[in-house]
């Protein structure tokens, strides 16, 4: 009997969770695991009580021709990682792993480049999670240590605040 790896076991569960997502562009599913126990799950969708993009029939960011990865404040959805973190206590998450899977909402294709946005990375760092595992293919994944995200941020500190203003 061939058993799948623990990573693919949890990624398969996250992939099932994404089937609840309501985004018209990209659908994501996330689960948080600590000590081999699922702590919480999350998928991307509008906040409770608000209409989802699938219900409205359009994506606000898409209608405004906002490129992927930009202007998330215009998005109706709460991201999968954020929803999973909201549903768990920090005590239960600390030292755990978040598993994330994404698919293109139109084609259903797996997103081999799935990653967490800057805001979700901040939430993941503050939640106390130690690792994030992204599905790259149906059987391959990439694990990132959250401490690396903290170190990367320290490398990006600008000496001149005017640099920030000139980049906008």
C-alpha positions, 0 to 999 in steps of 0.5 A: 500500500502506498500512503501519500505524504503528510504534506499531500494529505493536508494539501488535499484537504485544503484543496477540498476546502477551496471548493467553498471559495466564491472568488471569480478569479482565483480560489484558495483553500487553507488549513492550519495544522499543529501537532498533526491536528487540524486547527482550522480551515479557511477559503476566500470569500466575502465577509459574513452577511455580504454578497459574494462575487459569484452571487453578484456575477462580477469581480470588482477588481476585474471590472476595474481592470486591476492587475493580479496582486494589486489593490486588494483593498478593492477585493470583496473577499477575505483571503483563505489564510486570513479566514483560517487564522480568524477561526483559530486561537493563537495558542493553538496555532503557535508553531503550526503549519498553514497549508495553502492550495489555489486554483484558477476560478475559470479554468480550474487549473492548479496555481503552481505559483500560489503564495500569500499576499503581503497582508496575509504574510503579516497575519501569518507572522503574528499568528505564530505559525512556523511554516507555510506549505504551498501546493505546486503540482498535484504531488509537489509542494514548497515549504517556507519557514515563516522566519524567512519572511521576517528576515526578508522584511528586515532586508527591505527596510529603506534608509530614505523614506522618500524612496517609498514616495517615489515608487508610488 
